[in-house]
Amino acid sequence: MDQIAEFYVVFVGCGVNRLVAFGLAAFWGIQSALVGPARAAESNSPGVTKDSVVIGSCCVLSGPTAKLGSQQLVGANAYINEINSKGGILGRTIKLKGYDDKYEAASAPKCFQQALSDNCFAGAFFVGSMPAKAYIPLIERNSFPVIGFLTGAEVLTKPLHSHVFAVRSTYRDELAAVIDGLWKDLGAKKVAIISQSESSIPPDVLAALAAHKATPVVMSKFPHNTLDVDDAIATARAAKPDVVVLCGPYLPLAEIVKRSHAKGWFPQFITPSFVGTEEFIEAAGKDAEGTVISQVLPPYNRDDLSTVSLYKRLLQKYYPKEKPNFTSFEGFVDAMVLCHGLQAAGKNLTRASFVSALESIHDKDMGLGSKFKLTFNSKRHQGFDSVFTTVVRGGQPIAFFNWKLLGTSQ
């Protein structure tokens, strides 16, 4: 393995003491008195003993997209560390192991095989649609459950894969919301697409436009995992679009807006959540201003939401040098879902019982507001389908609901 980062987090006991914020006892739907420090039974499943369970994360940990993987694991570990401090799950320690696939599909088989060799019970916190496409057949062939992907590619859920669970909304959900707002309220009907080669997002842009009986004025591409974006900019600009949908991670998209503005081109740039919102804003600087970014979770300034408050408090507790951001927040929420599945699967933890436990989650209040109720079943492996829209103002992603005020200070 070129790089393997290991993250060890302990789950011990299950007397959760009404854990923080809205309380994990309520979240799990159990009474803490029913589950004391009794040791869990030994399991025949790979990676599971009475003392531990091993979870593997195949994600990007190096290169120009590295912050997407590292920040996701920051959020996940913030949640899991707190569970450890309050008693944990059924006497088992979680060992969370991170494997660097460099955001390259070609690296996926090696990372996945390392996870199997290390006796991982299941996977979580994967990143990117291109690697996901490579992982899916490996996941299914090995009956290896994976929960939580930092991508909205529909390949995760259509067709249904028995061991693949996506928590977030799809890119199609995100782009439909954005295109509808631009089209109906702003009359912006000339839409161009600049995408990373082999990106999964353009078909979702096409579907959003098709709902208005429209097509893009141009589609241009830049090479995967590079900053070679000049030709893509020139091709898109020549079509004189009102709106440019950017598809890719934070560094190349930041370069696109910076180089476009430097050349005197100022269309309305929009991009879905995968970009890495705060990473994009940092990389683009003042040129990020006005960019519309769709989101798959509520904004983290919503302190009225119990999970938002919990996330910010635990981030400060365990990672005091880190600032809240949408990427780590998504990792945090995915970790909540992972832990709920492990708890619901019971002491005799197997991969089959874990899958069944996840499929038993219906209309679960996640402390994220009424629009974010978690639902899985045997025919649905996508937990949420709600979307928020934000615009960059003063270097911050600000939620907005009135597209007609997009060009103003709101």
C-alpha positions in Angstrom: 0.0 0.0 0.0 1.4 3.4 -0.9 -0.1 5.0 2.1 -2.2 3.6 4.9 -3.5 5.9 7.7 -5.0 4.2 10.7 -7.5 5.8 13.0 -8.3 3.8 16.1 -11.5 4.7 18.0 -12.9 2.8 20.9 -16.4 1.6 21.4 -16.8 0.1 24.9 -19.9 -0.8 26.9 -23.3 0.5 26.0 -24.4 2.5 29.1 -24.6 5.7 27.1 -25.6 8.0 30.0 -28.0 9.9 27.8 -25.2 10.9 25.5 -24.8 14.5 24.6 -27.3 16.7 22.8 -30.4 14.7 22.0 -28.9 11.6 23.5 -27.8 8.4 21.8 -30.1 6.3 23.9 -33.0 8.1 22.3 -31.3 8.0 18.9 -30.8 4.2 19.1 -34.4 3.8 20.3 -33.4 1.9 23.5 -33.1 2.5 27.2 -29.6 2.7 28.5 -30.6 0.5 31.4 -31.2 -2.4 29.1 -27.6 -2.6 27.8 -24.9 -2.5 30.4 -21.2 -3.3 30.2 -21.8 -7.0 29.5 -19.3 -8.3 26.9 -20.6 -9.0 23.4 -20.6 -12.6 22.1 -17.8 -13.7 19.8 -18.7 -13.4 16.2 -17.8 -15.6 13.2 -17.7 -12.5 11.0 -14.4 -11.1 9.6 -13.1 -8.3 11.7 -15.4 -8.9 14.7 -14.5 -10.3 18.1 -16.1 -9.8 21.5 -13.7 -6.9 22.0 -13.5 -5.1 18.6 -14.8 -4.5 15.1 -12.7 -3.2 12.3 -14.0 -0.7 9.7 -12.1 0.3 6.6 -12.3 3.6 4.8 -11.0 3.6 1.2 -10.7 7.3 0.4 -8.4 10.0 -0.9 -5.7 10.9 1.6 -3.1 12.4 -0.7 -2.9 14.6 -3.8 -5.0 17.6 -4.9 -8.2 16.2 -3.5 -6.8 15.0 -0.2 -8.8 17.3 2.1 -12.1 15.6 1.0 -10.9 12.3 2.6 -9.1 13.7 5.6 -11.9 16.1 6.6 -14.5 13.4 6.2 -12.5 11.3 8.7 -12.1 14.2 11.1 -15.9 14.4 11.3 -16.4 10.7 11.6 -13.8 10.4 14.4 -15.2 13.4 16.3 -18.5 11.5 16.7 -17.0 8.1 17.4 -14.6 9.4 20.0 -17.5 10.8 22.0 -19.2 7.5 21.9 -16.0 6.0 23.3 -15.9 8.5 26.1 -19.5 7.8 27.1 -19.4 4.0 27.1 -19.7 3.0 23.4 -21.4 0.0 21.7 -21.8 -3.5 23.1 -18.3 -3.8 24.6 -16.6 -3.6 21.2 -13.7 -1.4 20.2 -13.9 0.1 16.7 -10.6 0.3 14.7 -11.2 2.6 11.8 -8.5 2.1 9.1 -8.0 4.6 6.3 -6.6 3.5 2.9 -5.4 6.0 0.4 -6.8 5.4 -3.1 -5.6 8.9 -4.3 -9.1 9.5 -5.9 -8.1 7.1 -8.7 -10.2 4.2 -9.9 -7.0 2.3 -10.7 -6.0 2.3 -7.1 -9.4 1.0 -5.8 -8.7 -2.8 -6.2 -5.4 -2.5 -4.2 -7.1 -0.5 -1.4 -10.0 -2.8 -1.2 -7.8 -5.9 -1.1 -5.8 -4.3 1.7 -9.1 -3.8 3.6 -10.0 -7.4 3.2 -6.5 -8.5 4.1 -6.7 -6.4 7.3 -9.9 -8.3 8.1 -12.2 -5.3 8.0 -15.8 -6.1 8.9 -17.3 -3.4 6.7 -16.4 -0.1 5.0 -17.4 3.5 5.5 -16.5 7.0 4.4 -15.5 6.4 0.8 -14.9 9.4 -1.6 -15.7 10.1 -5.3 -17.8 8.6 -8.1 -14.9 7.3 -10.2 -13.5 5.2 -7.4 -17.0 4.2 -6.3 -17.7 2.7 -9.7 -14.6 0.5 -9.3 -15.5 -0.4 -5.7 -19.1 -1.5 -6.3 -18.4 -4.8 -8.0 -15.8 -5.6 -5.4 -18.2 -4.8 -2.6 -20.9 -7.0 -4.0 -18.6 -9.9 -4.9 -17.3 -10.0 -1.4 -20.6 -9.3 0.4 -18.8 -6.4 2.1 -21.2 -3.7 3.5 -20.2 -0.1 2.9 -22.1 2.9 4.3 -21.4 6.5 3.5 -20.0 7.8 0.2 -18.9 11.4 -0.5 -20.5 11.4 -3.9 -24.0 11.7 -5.2 -23.5 9.5 -8.2 -26.7 7.5 -8.9 -24.5 4.4 -9.7 -24.5 3.8 -6.0 -28.3 3.3 -5.8 -29.5 2.6 -9.3 -29.7 -0.3 -9.7 -29.9 -1.4 -6.1 -26.8 -3.0 -4.7 -27.4 -5.2 -1.7 -24.3 -4.1 0.3 -24.0 -0.4 -0.8 -25.7 2.3 1.4 -25.6 5.9 0.4 -26.7 8.4 3.1 -26.7 11.7 1.1 -29.0 12.9 -1.7 -28.0 12.4 -5.3 -26.4 14.8 -7.7 -29.7 14.6 -9.6 -31.5 15.9 -6.6 -29.0 18.7 -6.2 -28.9 19.8 -9.8 -32.6 19.7 -10.3 -33.1 22.1 -7.4 -30.4 24.5 -8.7 -31.4 24.4 -12.4 -35.1 24.9 -11.5 -34.3 28.0 -9.4 -32.1 29.5 -12.1 -34.5 28.7 -14.9 -37.8 29.8 -13.3 -36.7 32.7 -11.2 -33.7 34.2 -13.0 -34.5 33.2 -16.6 -31.0 31.9 -17.0 -31.5 29.5 -19.9 -28.1 29.2 -21.5 -26.3 26.6 -19.4 -22.8 25.3 -20.1 -21.0 22.4 -18.3 -17.3 22.2 -17.4 -16.6 18.8 -16.0 -13.7 16.6 -15.0 -13.3 13.9 -17.5 -15.3 10.8 -16.7 -17.3 12.8 -14.1 -20.6 11.2 -13.2 -22.4 14.6 -12.8 -23.1 15.7 -16.4 -25.9 13.2 -17.0 -27.6 14.7 -13.9 -27.3 18.2 -15.3 -28.7 17.0 -18.6 -31.7 15.5 -16.8 -32.3 18.7 -14.9 -32.3 20.7 -18.2 -34.4 18.1 -19.9 -37.1 18.8 -17.4 -37.3 22.2 -19.1 -36.9 20.8 -22.6 -33.5 22.2 -22.9 -29.9 21.1 -23.4 -26.5 22.6 -22.5 -25.1 25.1 -25.0 -21.7 23.4 -24.6 -20.0 20.7 -22.6 -16.3 20.9 -22.0 -13.9 18.7 -20.0 -10.6 18.9 -18.2 -8.4 15.8 -17.4 -9.1 13.9 -14.2 -7.2 14.9 -11.0 -5.3 17.8 -12.8 -5.4 21.6 -12.9 -5.2 21.6 -16.7 -8.4 23.7 -17.2 -7.6 26.4 -19.7 -9.0 24.6 -22.8 -12.2 23.7 -21.0 -12.6 27.4 -20.0 -12.1 28.6 -23.5 -14.5 26.1 -25.0 -17.3 27.0 -22.5 -16.7 30.8 -22.8 -17.0 30.7 -26.6 -20.7 29.5 -26.2 -21.5 32.7 -24.2 -23.6 30.9 -21.5 -25.4 32.7 -18.6 -24.7 29.8 -16.2 -21.7 27.4 -16.0 -22.1 24.2 -14.0 -18.8 23.1 -12.6 -18.3 19.4 -11.9 -15.2 18.3 -10.0 -13.2 18.7 -6.7 -12.2 22.0 -5.1 -8.7 22.7 -6.6 -9.5 22.5 -10.3 -12.8 24.3 -9.9 -11.1 27.0 -7.9 -8.6 27.4 -10.8 -11.5 27.7 -13.2 -13.2 30.6 -11.4 -9.9 32.4 -10.8 -8.6 32.1 -14.3 -12.0 33.0 -15.8 -12.3 36.1 -13.7 -8.7 37.1 -14.5 -9.7 37.0 -18.2 -12.8 39.1 -17.6 -15.3 36.3 -17.8 -18.0 36.4 -15.0 -20.8 34.0 -15.6 -22.9 32.6 -12.8 -20.9 29.6 -11.6 -22.7 26.8 -9.8 -21.4 23.4 -8.5 -22.8 20.5 -6.5 -21.7 19.6 -3.0 -18.9 17.2 -3.9 -16.6 20.2 -4.6 -15.7 20.5 -0.9 -17.3 23.9 -0.1 -14.8 25.4 2.4 -11.8 23.9 0.6 -13.1 25.5 -2.6 -13.6 28.9 -0.9 -10.1 28.8 0.6 -8.5 27.8 -2.8 -10.4 30.4 -4.9 -10.2 33.3 -2.4 -12.2 36.4 -3.4 -13.0 34.7 -6.8 -15.3 32.3 -4.9 -17.7 35.1 -4.2 -21.2 34.6 -5.8 -20.6 30.9 -6.6 -23.7 28.8 -5.9 -23.1 25.5 -4.2 -25.8 23.0 -3.5 -25.6 21.0 -0.2 -26.9 17.7 1.0 -27.1 18.7 4.7 -28.4 21.7 6.5 -26.0 24.5 7.0 -23.8 24.1 10.1 -24.9 27.6 11.5 -28.3 26.0 12.3 -27.6 25.7 16.0 -31.3 25.1 16.5 -30.8 21.6 15.1 -29.5 19.2 17.8 -27.0 17.4 15.5 -25.5 20.6 14.2 -24.9 21.7 17.8 -23.5 18.3 18.7 -21.2 18.3 15.6 -19.7 21.7 16.4 -19.3 20.9 20.1 -17.5 17.6 19.4 -15.4 19.1 16.6 -14.1 21.7 19.1 -13.6 19.0 21.8 -11.6 16.5 19.7 -10.2 18.7 16.9 -9.9 22.2 18.3 -7.8 23.4 15.4 -10.4 22.4 12.8 -13.2 24.7 11.7 -16.7 23.4 10.9 -17.2 22.6 7.2 -19.7 20.6 5.1 -17.2 17.8 4.4 -16.4 16.9 8.0 -20.1 17.4 8.9 -21.1 14.8 6.3 -18.5 12.4 7.8 -20.0 13.1 11.2 -23.5 12.2 10.0 -22.4 9.2 8.2 -20.7 8.0 11.4 -24.0 8.4 13.2 -25.7 6.1 10.7 -22.8 3.6 10.8 -23.1 3.4 14.6 -26.8 3.1 14.6 -26.5 0.1 12.2 -23.9 -1.5 14.4 -26.0 -1.1 17.5 -29.2 -2.3 15.8 -27.4 -5.4 14.5 -27.0 -6.6 18.1 -24.3 -8.6 19.9 -24.2 -11.3 17.3 -22.8 -8.9 14.7 -22.5 -10.3 11.2 -22.4 -8.6 7.8 -25.9 -10.0 7.1 -27.3 -8.7 10.4 -25.7 -5.3 9.8 -27.3 -5.0 6.3 -30.7 -6.0 7.8 -30.3 -3.5 10.6 -29.6 -0.7 8.2 -32.6 -1.7 6.1 -34.8 -1.6 9.2 -34.2 2.2 9.6 -37.4 4.0 8.6 -38.2 7.8 9.0 -35.5 8.2 11.6 -35.1 11.6 13.2 -31.5 12.5 12.9 -31.6 15.8 14.6 -31.3 17.6 11.2 -34.8 18.9 10.8 -38.0 17.6 9.4 -36.6 17.3 5.8 -33.8 15.0 6.9 -35.5 11.8 8.1 -33.3 8.8 7.4 -35.0 5.9 5.6 -33.6 2.7 4.2 -35.4 -0.5 3.3 -34.8 -3.6 1.1 -35.5 -1.6 -2.0 -34.0 1.7 -1.0 -30.4 2.3 0.0 -30.4 6.1 -0.2 -31.0 7.6 3.2 -31.8 11.3 2.4 -33.2 13.1 -0.6 -33.3 16.7 0.6 -31.1 19.6 -0.7 -30.1 23.1 0.5 -28.6 25.8 -1.7 -25.8 28.2 -0.6 -24.1 31.1 -2.2 -20.6 32.3 -1.2 -20.8 35.7 0.5 -18.0 37.3 2.4 -16.0 34.0 2.2 -18.8 32.0 3.8 -21.4 29.6 2.3 -24.8 31.3 3.1 -28.1 29.4 2.7 -30.6 31.2 0.5 -34.2 30.5 -0.6 -35.0 33.3 -3.0 -33.3 33.0 -6.3 -34.5 36.4 -7.4 -32.2 37.9 -4.8 -29.2 35.9 -5.9 -27.5 38.9 -7.5 -27.9 41.1 -4.4 -26.4 41.0 -0.9 -29.7 39.3 0.3 
